[in-house]
């Protein structure tokens, strides 16, 4: 069982607000990822990190930004939320040199 | 463009039936293929496959990979209502170390 946590689990906010989605893992994993998943659709990678101070953009263009100041923490920030950002955001982590990614419970974001 | 295609997209069966879920892929540089089960929350890891022809098994679930034909199958025998979920197939790309996901198969087991 993976120990990876996301908060909040559900968030409903108005357009233009700044939000930060939190993701933490207690497994000491080097690599962390953010995926976006619309209902009934594939997961798409939006950001990933190989370790502290390393961040990269994924395949799906996203207006969000991430930071990796501590190994266990990989927050995602939207400076100005819009209805098009409504989606589920899943955080994952894996150990360097291994293939299996472990997922958090997700944050379901609704922007009105 | 790297692509993973799952079929069927949706499947409804009765408890006790056996099901086979399919995953085909076209990727630039294959490293491994992973199966996940997603209920209302996080995808949970089921199997990782790297070699052709070697079956991975866990209870009533099993999976096999064919790297020549570029597909994998996930079998579930003696299905139970608790098997109802979306089953996701993903391919890990060598070098980029990123997972490319299929759309998932929504499996519903009726009592």
Interface residues (C-beta under 8 A of the other chain):
Chain A: X2 X4 X31 X33 X35 X40 X41 X42 X43 X44 X45 X48 X58 X59 X90 X99 X100 X101 X102 X103 X104 X105 X106
Chain B: X4 X31 X32 X34 X36 X41 X42 X43 X44 X45 X48 X50 X88 X90 X92 X97 X98 X99 X101 X102 X103 X104
